[in-house]
Amino acid sequence: MNADVIKGKWKQLNGRIKERWGNLTDDDLDVAEGHSEYLAGKLQERYGWTKEKAQDELRDFSSKL
């Protein structure tokens, strides 16, 4: 799923995102609004991951949608 589709379906995806990464808050997701760079940064912050790990997680998530 490409970035434009993710942005368009952002509200629908919020539930799935929170299921997968429960440490993200509603505020995190509201600010991210489909911006993968911001979301990757929040994953790094909340889970202590490297940038590469966070980006890999997002790629894996989007490939399963």
Phi and psi in degrees as GROMACS dihedral restraints (atoms count N, CA, C in turn):
[ dihedral_restraints ]
;  ai    aj    ak    al  type     phi  dphi    fc
    3     4     5     6     1   -85.8    20    10
    4     5     6     7     1   171.3    20    10
    6     7     8     9     1   -62.0    20    10
    7     8     9    10     1   -36.7    20    10
    9    10    11    12     1   -65.2    20    10
   10    11    12    13     1   -40.1    20    10
   12    13    14    15     1   -67.0    20    10
   13    14    15    16     1   -41.2    20    10
   15    16    17    18     1   -61.6    20    10
   16    17    18    19     1   -44.2    20    10
   18    19    20    21     1   -61.6    20    10
   19    20    21    22     1   -40.2    20    10
   21    22    23    24     1   -67.6    20    10
   22    23    24    25     1   -31.1    20    10
   24    25    26    27     1  -108.1    20    10
   25    26    27    28     1    22.6    20    10
   27    28    29    30     1   -55.7    20    10
   28    29    30    31     1   -46.2    20    10
   30    31    32    33     1   -62.6    20    10
   31    32    33    34     1   -37.0    20    10
   33    34    35    36     1   -69.7    20    10
   34    35    36    37     1   -32.4    20    10
   36    37    38    39     1   -81.0    20    10
   37    38    39    40     1   -17.8    20    10
   39    40    41    42     1   -53.1    20    10
   40    41    42    43     1   -43.4    20    10
   42    43    44    45     1   -61.9    20    10
   43    44    45    46     1   -44.2    20    10
   45    46    47    48     1   -65.5    20    10
   46    47    48    49     1   -38.1    20    10
   48    49    50    51     1   -64.5    20    10
   49    50    51    52     1   -44.1    20    10
   51    52    53    54     1   -67.4    20    10
   52    53    54    55     1   -31.0    20    10
   54    55    56    57     1   -64.4    20    10
   55    56    57    58     1   -42.0    20    10
   57    58    59    60     1   -77.8    20    10
   58    59    60    61     1   -42.3    20    10
   60    61    62    63     1  -124.8    20    10
   61    62    63    64     1    80.1    20    10
   63    64    65    66     1   -64.5    20    10
   64    65    66    67     1   -17.0    20    10
   66    67    68    69     1   -76.5    20    10
   67    68    69    70     1   -11.7    20    10
   69    70    71    72     1   -79.4    20    10
   70    71    72    73     1   138.9    20    10
   72    73    74    75     1   -93.5    20    10
   73    74    75    76     1   166.6    20    10
   75    76    77    78     1   -59.7    20    10
   76    77    78    79     1   -37.6    20    10
   78    79    80    81     1   -63.1    20    10
   79    80    81    82     1   -41.5    20    10
   81    82    83    84     1   -56.9    20    10
   82    83    84    85     1   -46.8    20    10
   84    85    86    87     1   -70.5    20    10
   85    86    87    88     1   -35.6    20    10
   87    88    89    90     1   -63.1    20    10
   88    89    90    91     1   -41.6    20    10
   90    91    92    93     1   -72.2    20    10
   91    92    93    94     1   -37.7    20    10
   93    94    95    96     1   -64.0    20    10
   94    95    96    97     1   -44.2    20    10
   96    97    98    99     1    37.1    20    10
   97    98    99   100     1    47.5    20    10
   99   100   101   102     1    88.5    20    10
  100   101   102   103     1     0.1    20    10
  102   103   104   105     1   -83.7    20    10
  103   104   105   106     1   107.1    20    10
  105   106   107   108     1   -65.2    20    10
  106   107   108   109     1   -32.9    20    10
  108   109   110   111     1   -64.5    20    10
  109   110   111   112     1   -43.3    20    10
  111   112   113   114     1   -64.6    20    10
  112   113   114   115     1   -44.8    20    10
  114   115   116   117     1   -62.8    20    10
  115   116   117   118     1   -40.5    20    10
  117   118   119   120     1   -61.4    20    10
  118   119   120   121     1   -40.4    20    10
  120   121   122   123     1   -63.0    20    10
  121   122   123   124     1   -40.3    20    10
  123   124   125   126     1   -68.0    20    10
  124   125   126   127     1   -37.2    20    10
  126   127   128   129     1   -63.1    20    10
  127   128   129   130     1   -41.7    20    10
  129   130   131   132     1   -59.4    20    10
  130   131   132   133     1   -47.0    20    10
  132   133   134   135     1   -65.3    20    10
  133   134   135   136     1   -47.0    20    10
  135   136   137   138     1   -75.0    20    10
  136   137   138   139     1   -33.1    20    10
  138   139   140   141     1  -109.8    20    10
  139   140   141   142     1    -5.4    20    10
  141   142   143   144     1    71.9    20    10
  142   143   144   145     1    26.4    20    10
  144   145   146   147     1   -85.6    20    10
  145   146   147   148     1   161.4    20    10
  147   148   149   150     1   -75.1    20    10
  148   149   150   151     1   164.9    20    10
  150   151   152   153     1   -59.2    20    10
  151   152   153   154     1   -41.6    20    10
  153   154   155   156     1   -63.4    20    10
  154   155   156   157     1   -42.9    20    10
  156   157   158   159     1   -62.6    20    10
  157   158   159   160     1   -44.6    20    10
  159   160   161   162     1   -62.6    20    10
  160   161   162   163     1   -43.2    20    10
  162   163   164   165     1   -66.2    20    10
  163   164   165   166     1   -38.8    20    10
  165   166   167   168     1   -62.2    20    10
  166   167   168   169     1   -42.2    20    10
  168   169   170   171     1   -60.7    20    10
  169   170   171   172     1   -44.4    20    10
  171   172   173   174     1   -65.5    20    10
  172   173   174   175     1   -40.4    20    10
  174   175   176   177     1   -62.8    20    10
  175   176   177   178     1   -43.8    20    10
  177   178   179   180     1   -62.0    20    10
  178   179   180   181     1   -44.5    20    10
  180   181   182   183     1   -60.4    20    10
  181   182   183   184     1   -48.5    20    10
  183   184   185   186     1   -69.1    20    10
  184   185   186   187     1   -29.6    20    10
  186   187   188   189     1   -71.3    20    10
  187   188   189   190     1   -22.7    20    10
  189   190   191   192     1   -90.2    20    10
  190   191   192   193     1    -3.6    20    10
